[in-house]
Amino acid sequence: MPKVFGFPNPVNETSARIVATGAVVMSVLFVATGNPWVLVPLTYGFIARVLTGPLLSPLGRIATEVITPRIKRVHVLVAGPPKRFAQGIGAVFSVTGSALWLFDMHTASRVVIGMLACAASLEAFVGFCLGCAIFSRLMRWGVIPESICEDCNNISARLNAAQ
């Protein structure tokens, strides 16, 4: 039986940015229209990616298997644990936005999903992963053990591998 639960390590940065672009599109669509059905694939996608990486995420599958292979460029590989952490933050925001909508707190829901759109936009368009930055800070403070991400502690190994 193939392994279902898990997360890739390393992660292709191009694929991560494509997934973030999809999250931005869905988030902005929800904020602009207020259509709660947009929250279904948005929330499902984040939860699926946290639990299984791209395996059970339609957006993740399209990014990793269809779009990224067609982009002819040098793809950068980055550590998986911070990206999974970032997907977890996205899951918390999308679940919170969905719950707020269900409890008729529509404006609050739009604000939360708008915040998600801002964070995903940083990843998609600038290449700055806010969740990864938070992950790094938590590692520095000792909240996340260094053993969770050995690559995060040894950036020189990644830089040498990229050359």
Order of alpha helices (4+ residues) and beta strands (2+ residues): beta-alpha-alpha-alpha-beta-alpha-alpha-alpha-alpha-alpha
